[in-house]
């Protein structure tokens, strides 16, 4: 199902998968999450492609052009600390999970 989100990227639309606990999106360029509008308390950024480089601003744990590797916990369960948080995917594609649990 996550792979289907790639259709949105190819078509220039932002689409997501949601249930009562999670909201899942794919991000290729940039995503802004406003703290007042976020879905849940936690945001996880997981690489979808090899060589995914991400910049995070407005989070408890910010990074600048950090390589995200598969099978590592870097990027899991971050928290927004500013009024809005910005996820910039400098290279590759990332999975963004906004989670209530």
C-alpha positions in Angstrom: 0.0 0.0 0.0 2.9 2.4 0.7 4.1 1.9 -2.8 0.8 3.1 -4.2 1.5 6.5 -2.6 4.2 6.8 -5.3 1.4 7.4 -7.8 0.7 10.7 -6.1 4.4 11.7 -6.4 4.4 10.8 -10.1 1.2 12.7 -10.7 2.1 15.8 -8.6 -0.5 15.2 -5.9 0.0 14.6 -2.2 -1.9 11.5 -1.1 -1.8 9.7 2.2 -3.0 6.5 4.0 -4.8 7.1 7.2 -6.5 5.1 10.0 -7.3 6.1 13.6 -3.7 5.8 14.7 -1.4 6.7 11.7 -1.2 9.0 8.7 1.4 7.8 6.2 2.8 9.9 3.3 5.6 9.7 0.8 7.7 12.9 0.4 10.1 13.6 -2.5 10.7 17.3 -2.0 9.3 19.2 1.0 6.5 18.8 3.6 5.5 21.2 6.3 3.5 20.0 9.3 1.9 22.6 11.6 1.9 21.6 15.2 -1.7 22.6 15.7 -2.8 20.4 12.8 -0.5 17.4 13.2 -2.0 13.9 13.3 -0.8 12.6 16.7 2.2 13.4 18.8 5.0 11.6 16.9 6.6 12.0 13.5 8.8 9.3 12.0 10.8 9.8 8.8 11.9 6.5 7.2 13.9 6.2 3.9 11.9 4.7 1.1 14.8 4.8 -1.4 18.5 4.2 -1.1 20.6 7.3 -0.7 17.8 9.3 1.0 19.1 12.6 2.4 16.8 14.6 4.7 16.9 18.0 6.5 14.5 18.4 9.5 13.7 21.8 11.1 11.4 22.5 14.0 11.7 19.1 15.6 13.3 18.0 18.9 16.0 16.3 16.8 16.9 18.4 13.8 19.3 17.3 11.1 20.9 18.9 8.1 21.2 16.9 4.8 21.5 13.7 6.9 21.7 10.4 5.0 18.9 8.1 6.2 19.6 4.4 5.9 17.1 1.6 5.9 16.9 -0.7 8.9 18.2 2.0 11.4 16.2 3.8 14.0 17.4 7.3 13.1 14.3 9.3 12.2 11.8 7.3 14.3 9.4 8.9 16.8 10.5 12.5 16.6 8.5 15.4 18.1 7.5 18.8 16.7 8.7 21.5 19.0 8.1 24.7 16.9 4.8 26.0 15.6 5.6 24.2 12.3 8.1 21.6 11.3 9.7 21.3 7.9 10.9 18.1 6.3 13.1 18.6 3.2 14.1 15.5 1.2 17.3 16.7 -0.5 17.7 13.4 -2.4 15.5 10.3 -2.7 12.1 9.7 -1.2 11.1 9.4 2.4 8.1 7.8 4.2 6.6 10.2 6.8 4.4 8.7 9.5 2.4 10.9 11.8 1.4 8.6 14.7 -0.9 8.8 17.7 0.6 5.7 19.3 
